[in-house]
Amino acid sequence: MAATTKSWQEKANAKRESVNDLIPESWRLKEPVPSTEKQRDVTGKFLWQYLTDRETEITESNAVEIVKHTTTGDWTAEEVTKAFCHRASLAHQIVNCLHEIFFDAAIENAKELDAYYAEHKAPIGPLHGLPISLKDQFHVKGVETTMGYVGWMGTFQGKTGTGREKVFESEMVRELRALGAVLYCKTSVPHTLMSGETVNNIIGYTWNPKNRNLSCGGSSGGEGALISMKGSPLGFGTDIGGSIRIPAAFCGLYGIRPSSGRMPYEGMANSMDGQNTVLSVVGPLSSTVGGLRLAMKSLLSQQPWLHDPLVHEVPWREEQEKEIFDLVSSGTGGKGGLAFGIMENDGVVTPHPPVQRAMKMVVGALEKLGHKVVKWSPPSHKHGNQILLTTWSYDGGHDVHDAFSLSGEPMADQVKQSYGDAAREQMNAGQIAATNVAKREFQKEYMEYWNSTKEHTGTGRPVDAVIAPLAPFAAARPKGYKYYGYSTFVNLLDYTSCVIPVTTADQSTDVMDKEFQSLSDEDKAVADLYDAAIYDGAYVAVQLIGRRLQEEKVLAMAEYVGDAISGSSGDAAPSEKL
């Protein structure tokens, strides 16, 4: 009898069901999830009903708090891991945020960590017993990396017979294990990675847990949704056009896009691998800046530049953090010291009312503390973003179209808007070289503009950072991510940027100006997506942008600004601040 070939639909269904089957029976929801109309927000107390008091205590703790317990033997790694596996399984059943589940392997790993602590009375490393989630670009032993492609199932990045299937691990995975982290799941992405919404033919659409009318963001969308629901205290995503910052902003988290070469990307799956004009970077997302700092500082202690040829030999620099702390405390009464460029509008697309209000809140908080704020009027972002978008089409879309052809699955509309129905002609070496020159010239022009702000700050220095929207909306509506310019210019410049959660949308306050006049058809298309009632309750964030390789400074400023907005101090989570 001849073997039958399964359709892509059958393969996708089988994969989805196999992942869901890994959720223990006792953790499966017994009743259907309430409709969005009945339960828009599925974070916080909504989830507590499914957890024990002890599980709630553990999973409501942030990453810094958790390692204080696990590295001192106060909490066992096993207990912490089981609690987060349970909460992650709930998150997945509600918003579709997981691609791979390996809870059993994680629990065994946690038991090994506990045995080590019992014997040595010391942790393996600074992340001892900390559950960490990973975007489905990381290769982890024992599970697949599909990156949302049906055709990648049962392969190594679309290829068979490589000997790497389910045994190869990415460099950062090795380093996280050495630090004592517990890896337990991989999170959803849009197939191709090239979308600010998370959708693919395997798990469907990943929803925003704070407001299920909206997207969780992308391409690290599963990370954003999972961490927002506290199914993970800390996770890693990647960013080539905003893919760490977008989910962080949409899901009420802190997330940092480091400059290229700061964190190890070696051995991770990717789209358009070999496009080196604008590199994708890897970075953490968490509920606090403390979590981001813990992740980066720990990883840099592993000297990743010895194992990833693209990582700079730049250890964690305490002195850069101190420089910011000293500036904050300088001046009479501890006021003043820092200077910020404020970009409320990029001149291309006007932010929605909630984002406008968030920007005003940040400016007001900084001015109240005596810091300097100046209007940011940089070189044309429209021009810069045209350069960046060119880099995404070097190969004419052949890489992504080839991946879809492996199974015959269709491309999501959110991705098709960039890559069309078929691959196009590839650019030649001369065109790529010209794009590289244009990028360098734009970086130089922007650099000198930043330097010129020294004449306007009154501090004797150029601005210390720029504060800007991350997107023109609090979150994208499905198939509504019409403009990426607020995030992509940072990638072109290779600047460091950290998202700061600010507030939530309020339909009674965030009303569209009746006299609003659009700047262009593009601006009008974005404005037409705004509906105050639909957006009500959504998280709203901004980004704080520093120069290249200024991760320590950016995190120090982001923590300070976050505390200034909330009026609190310490390592409080956004849910506690808002």
N, C-alpha and C positions, 0 to 999 in steps of 0.2 A: 504494500500500500504506500503510495507516494506521500511524502511529508508535506504538510500544509504550512504555508507561510502566514504567520500572524500579521494582522493589520497593525498600523501604528496605534490605533485606538485600543486594540486588545493588549498590546504591549504596555501602553500607558496605564490602562486600568489595572493590569496585573501588578505593575510596579507600585502604584498608589495603594492597592490593597495589601501588598506585602509589607509596606511600611506601616500602615495602620494596624496590621496584625501583630506588630511588635509591641504595641501598647498593651500592658497587662490588663486582663479582664476587669480587675477591681478598679482600674483607673479610667475605664471607658464611661462616657456620659450615658446615663440611663434614659434621659429625656432629650428631645430635640433642642437645639440651641434656640433661644427666643429670637424672633425676627428683629431686624434693625429698628423697626418702628417701635417695638416694645422695649428693646434694650440696646440703645446706641453704643453705650460705653461698657465694654466687657473687661476693663482693668480693675484692679483693687478689690473692693469688697465683693464684687460679683464673683470673683474667683475663690474668695475665702470659703464660700459655702461648700466647696468640694475638697477642702484641705483640713487636716487636723490643726489644732492650735500650734503644735510644735512645728509642723511644716510651714505654717504661715509665719511664725517667728523667724525661721531660718531664711525663707525665700524673700521676706520683706527686708532683710539685711542687705546692705550694699557690699560690693567686692572688698573694700578696705575693712569693713567690719567683719566679714566672714574670715579673712585670713588672720585677723587678730585672734579668732577663736581656734581655727584649724592649725595654725603654726605653733600654738601653745598647748595643744592637746585638750583644750576645753570642749571643742566639738570634734566628733570623729568625721573623717572624710566620707565614710560610708553613709552616715546619717544625712550629711549635707547633700551628697550626690543623689540619694534616693529622693529627697525632698524636691530638688530641682528637676529630676527626671519626671516626677509626678506632675509638677506644675507645667513643665514643657509639653507634656502629653495633653494636658488640658488646653493649653494655648493652641496647639496644632488642631485639635478637634473643633476649635471655635473659629480660627482665622486662617487655617491652611499655611502654616509657616515652616514646616520641616520637610526636608528631602530625604534625610537619612537618620535613623534611630539606632544607636548602639548602647542602649542602657545597660545591658548585661555586662558588656566589656568594661564599661565605665565603673560599675559597681565592683567588679573584680579588681580593677585598678585602684579604686578607693580602699579596698580591703588591704591591698599590698602597701599602700601609703600608711595606713593605720598600723600595720605590723612593723613597718620601718620605724615609725615614731615610738611604738612600744619598746622596741629594742634599743634605739639610739637616744631616746628622750630629746629628739630634735627633729625639725622638719627637713625634708629633702631640699626644699628651696623656698623662696618667698611666695610662691603660688601654691604651696602645699595644700591639697584638698580643695582647691577652688575650681568649681565647675566652669568650663569655658565652652561657649558655642562657636561654631565656625561656619562661615559662608560656604556654599557648595562649589568652591574653587579649590579648597584644600584637599589634598589626597591624604586619606587616613586608612591605615591598614584594616582590612576586614569589611570595608564598605565601598560602594561605587562613588564615582564623581560623575554625575550626569550633566551638571550645569544647566539643567532644565531641558536638555535635548533627549528625545526618545531614542534617537539613533546612537547615543553614547552609552546606553544601557548595555551591560555585559562587555564593555570595551575599556581601553585606556585612552581617553580623549578621542574616541571615535575609531581607534585602531585596535585590531585583534592580534593575539599571538605575540604581544610585546614582552610578556613575562612580568610586566609591572601591574597587571590587573589585581587590585585589592591587596597588594603587598607593598607598593611604593608609598612613601610618606613625604610630604613637603618639608622643607627645611624648618619652617616655623613650627610645624607640628612636633618635630624632634626636640626643638628648643623648649617648647611649652611643657612637654613631658619631663624634660630634665629639670625644669623649675618646679615640678610637683603639681601641675595643673591636671584636672580630670576632664577629658574630652568625652562628650556624650551624645552629641547630635550635630548634624549639618543642616543649614537653613536654606530656605527657598530663594530663588533668583529668577528674573525673567530670562528665558532662553536668549542667548547671545550676550547677556549682561547689559545690553545697550538700551536701557529704558529706565525711566524714573518711576515706573510702576512694576510690580512683581506679578508676572503672569506667565504660565507655560502650559503645555498640553498634558503634563503629568499630574500636577496638584491643582491646577486651575488658577484662581486669583487669590492673592494674599491681602486680606483686608486690614485697615487701620483699626487697632483695638480700642482706641479712644473715641473714634467716630467711624462706625462701619459703613457710612455713606462714602467714605473716602479711601484712597490708597494708603498703604503703609510706606510707600516710596520704593525706590530701587536704585541700583540693582541689589544692594544688600538689604532688601526689604524684609526677608525672613528674620534677619538679625534684629532689625528695628522693632518688628512686631513682637518677637519673642522676649526681648529685653524689656520692652514697654510693659508686657504682661508679667514681668519678673519670673519668667521661666528660665532666665539666665541672668547672672549678675554682671557678666562681661562677655563680649564677643568680638570677633574680628570680621571686618568687611574689606572691600577694596573700592577704589575711587579713581575713575578716569575722566569723569565729567560731573561728579557730585555724588557718587554712589555710596559713600559713607555718610556724607552730610545730609543728603536728602532724607533717608530713613530716620536719621537721628532727629532732624527737625520735625518731620511729620509725626514722630512717635514720642516726643517729649524727652529726648535724651541728649547727653553730650556725646559728640563724636568728633574725632580729629582726623583730618587729612594731612598726614606728614608730607614733607617734600620728598621727592624721589631719592632713593638711596639711603633712607634713614632706617627703614624696617625691611626685613628679608622677605622677598617675593619668590625666591628660588624654589622651583619644583611645584608651582601652583598652576592649575589649568587657567586658560584665558581665551578670549577672543582676539583675533588679529595679532597673535603673538609674532613679534619681530617688528611691529610698528613702534619705533623708538623715539619719534619726535616728541610725543606726549605720552609718558609712561603711566600705566596704572600703578597705584601705590596701595599698600595694605596698612590698615590702622584699626584701632579699637573703638568700640561704642560701649557706653555704660551709663548708669543713672547719675554718676557723679564725675567730676574732674579727677577726684582721687583715684577712681577706678582706671581712668585713662593713664594717669601718671604711673600707677602701680604696674600696668601692663607694659608700657614702653620702657620704664626703668629696669624692670626685670629682664625683658628680652635683650636689652642692650648689655646687660651683665654677662650674657652668653657670647659676646663678641661675634655677632653675626657676620661681620666683615671677613671673618676667616673662612666662611662657608658659602657666602653669596658674593660673587664677583662684582655685583652692582651696589653693594652697601658701602657707604663711606665709613672710615674708621673714626667715628665720632661717638665716644661714650656719653652717658648721661652727664649733663653739665649743671651741677648745683649752683654754680656761680651765676648762670643766666637767670635762674629763678630768683636768686638773691638780689640781682640787679633790679628786677621788677618790684620786689618787696621793698627795697630801699627807696625807689622812686615813689611808690605809693605813700610811704611814711614821711617823705620829705616835705618841707614847707611848714608854715605856721600851723600848729595844732594838728599836724598829720594830714592836712588837706592838700589837694593839688598833686602835682608831680607827673602825671601821665597826660599824653595828648592823643586824641583819636580823630581820625578822618571819618566823616559820616556820609555815607552814600545812601540816600533815601530812595533814589531812582536812578537807573542806569541810562536813562534817555531813550530807551527802546521800548520797554514795557513797564507799565505802572503797577506797583504792588496792590493787592486787594486791601480793603480797609483793616482787617485784623493785623496784617503785616505792617501797615503804616503805623498803627497804634503801638505795636511792639517796638518799632524803631523809636518812636517818641518816648516810650517808657524808659528805654535804655539811655537815651540822651538826657532825659530829665534826671535820672539817677546819677549819672556821671557829673552833670553840672552841679547838682546838689552837693556832691562831695568835693567840688572845687577843681575838677579836672578840665583840661582844655578840649574843646571840640571845634573842629573846622570842617567846612564843607569840602567834600571829596569830589573833584572835577577832573578825572583822569583822562588819558588818551581814549579814543573811541572804543568802547566795548563791542560795538557792532563789528568793527573791523577785526578786533582780536578774536571774536568768536567765529568769524568766517574762516580765519586761519585754522582754528582748532577743528572745526567741522570738516575741513579738507583732509586732515590727518586720518579721520575715521573712514575715509573712502579711498585710501591709497590703493587697496586691492580690488576696488570696485564691488566689494561685498562678496567676493568669491569664498572667503573663509566661512562666513555664516551660511551662505546658500549651500555650500558643500555639506555642512553639518545637517541642515534640514533634509538634504537629498538622501541621507543615509537611511531615513525611515519613511520619507514621503509625507511627513507631518506638515501642516500649514504653519505659517509664520503669524504670530499675534499681530493685530492691527497696530499696537503700540510700537512694535519693532519695524513693521512694514513701512511706516512713515519715513524711516531713515534708509531702508535697504531695498524697497520696491519688490516687485514680483520676480525679478531675475537679476543676476549679477551683471555689472556693467564693465566697460573697458577699464583696465587697470592703469594707474598713472605711471609714467616713465621716470627714470632716474633723475632727469633734468627737472621735472615738475616737483618731485619730492625734495630735491636740493633747494629749489626756489622757495618751497614752503618752509624749509628749515631756516633759510635766511630771513624770511618774513617774520617767523617766530622770534628769532634772535633780535631783530630790529625792534619788534614790539616790546620785548622784554627790556631792552635798553631804554626805550622811550618811557616806559612805565617806571623804571628804576629812577630815572632822572626826575620825573614828575614827583615821585615819592620824596626824593632828596630835596626838591624845591619847597616842600611844605615847611621846612625849617624857618622860612621867612614869615610864617603865619602862626606858628604854635605858641610863641612866647616862652618856650622852654629852652631854646638854644639847640634843639634837636628836631629832626623831622618827626612826623607822627609816629607813635609807638605801634599803632595798629589801626586797621580800618574796620568799621562796623557797618555791615550791609545786610540786606535780605539774603536768604539762601535760595529762595524761590519767590515768585510773585504771589503765591497763594500759601495758606497755612498747610494745605496738603492738596494733592491732585485729585480731581474727580476721575472716575474710570474713563479712560481714553481721552482725558482732558489735559495731559501734560504737553502744553503747546509751546513752552518757552523754557530753555535751559540756561539762558545767558547769565543769570545771577550766580550759578555755580561753576560754569565751565571756564570763565576767565581765570579763575584761580588755578585750574589745571594747566592752562597754557603758560601762565607765569611761573608755575611750580612753587607757589607760595604755600605756607602752612596756614591751615584754617581750622577753627574749632567752632562747632555749633553750640549755641547757648539757648536753652529753653527759657521763654520769657513769660508767657501767659496762655490763656485759652480764648478762643473766639467767642464773642458774645453778640447774639443777634439783635439785642436791644441797643447796643453801642456801636457795633461795626456795620454802619449803614453806608451804602454807596452814595457818594456825593452826586446830587441831582444835576449839578453843573459840570460833571466830569466830561472831558473831551479827550478822545483817544489820540495818541501820538501817531498811530498807524493802523492798518488793518490787523497786524499782528497784536498790537495792544488791545484793539477792540475785541478780538477773539478771546483773549485771556479775561478781559473785563466781563464779557458775556457769560463766563462760567461761574461768576460769583452769585451765590444765593445765601443770604445771611442765615436763613433757617436751616439749610443743609449743612452749613459749616459750623453751626452753634456747638460749642464744646470742644472743638478740635484744638490740639496743641498749636502754639505759634512760637516760632524761634527766629533768631538772627544768627549770623556768623561773625566771628572775630578773626581777622586776617592779619597775619604777620608776614615778614619777608621769608625768603628761602631758608630752610634749616633752622628755624627759630622755634622749634617745638616746645622747649622748656619755657621760653618767654610767653608763648601763646597760651600754654596751659595755665601758667601763673595768672595771666591777665584774664583768661576766661573764668577761672575760679573766682577771682576778685569781682569781676563784672556780674557773674551769676549771683554772688552773695549781695552785691549792691542792689540788684533788681529785687531780690526777695526780702531784703532788709534783715537777713539772717546771717549767721556765720557758721563756719565748720563745714563738714562733709555731708550736708543734707541733700536728699534726693529731690528731684523736681516735684514729685508728687507731694512731698512735704512742704515745698516752697510755694506751690501754686494755690 
